[in-house]
């Protein structure tokens, strides 16, 4: 429950996640890795500032334990870095050598990310569709989630017998 994570200890730290991790058998032998994908949703979807801060504080507290039994990995769209910079402790971690910024995909990497999964599933996309998706994605901040959405819709369209171009056009590009 959220109250476990929100309730600070005697010195004001949110340590609920750390307490939960300590209850895991063999935590000393098999460290816990917490992956928070799409961390930007902490800002875009969570409107309760108290809940948001408690969540972030719990992650930071759990990961800062010197035992190293808990590691936290977050993925975050670059257009949300400004949000993290407003929180001093989070900003210090993200700006340190503990973090890595993954560069934007090259055109070739983007083409592979679009084409290979469909090819491996036995439904390769035509070059014109791949070119259009690359063109509409390349260099646009925050475009990868939209590409993911478009590819899922194209995949659904293929199951319905629609060409990728038809599906893409129907959804407005």
Secondary structure, DSSP 8 states (H G I E B T S, - for coil): -HHHHH---TTS---HHHHHHHTSTTTTTS-EEEEETTTTHHHHT---HHHHHHHHHHHHHHHH-TT--EEEEE---GGGHHHHHTSHHHHHHHTSTT--------HHHHHHHHHHHHHHTT----HHHHHHHHHHHTT-TTHHHHHHHHHHHHHHHHHTT--HHHHHHHTT-
